[in-house]
Amino acid sequence: MNFTPSKLNTFLMVKLPSAYLCGVRVKHITKEQCVVKVRHRWMNQNPFNSMYFAVQAMAAELTTGALVMYHIQNSGKKISMLVANNKGNFTKKAKGLITFTSNDGNLIEEMIHKAIETGEGQTFWMKSIGTDEAGDQVSQMEFEWSIKVK
C-alpha cells in the first residue's frame, strides 16, 4: 500500500470504522510527520459539549501508528506492532477543527533497524499534539509502541 492520505483514509474506513464515522481523517504523511484532523460534531461529542477524549485518542494514535506502519513497510520485513501503553493530558476543551501532529518518524527507523539487527522486540514512546483552529494545544497523547520481527 502506498502511504497517501487517501489510501490511509480508505484503510481507516475498512479496518477502524468507528474512527472513520467520528470524522478522523489523515491529511498529510511523510517519513517524519503525520497530521490527522477531526472536527467536533454531534457524533463525537461528550456531555460537556466538546470532543470526547476517546475520539482525540483515536486521532492521536493514528498519527503515530501510521508512521510506524509507513516505516515497517519501507523496511521490507514482516514486523508486528502493538500499542503497549498510552497516556494523555487534556489542557483545553476540544471544539471546532482539531489537528493532531506527530513528528516522531525518525525515531521509528532507528528502532526498526535495532529490532532487525538484534531479533528482539523493541518498545518506544511516540507523542502526538492536538491543537485547535487558534493554534492552542487541547491535548497531548503519548503511545508506547512495541514492535517485533516475525
Order of alpha helices (4+ residues) and beta strands (2+ residues): alpha-alpha-beta-beta-alpha-beta-beta-alpha-beta-beta
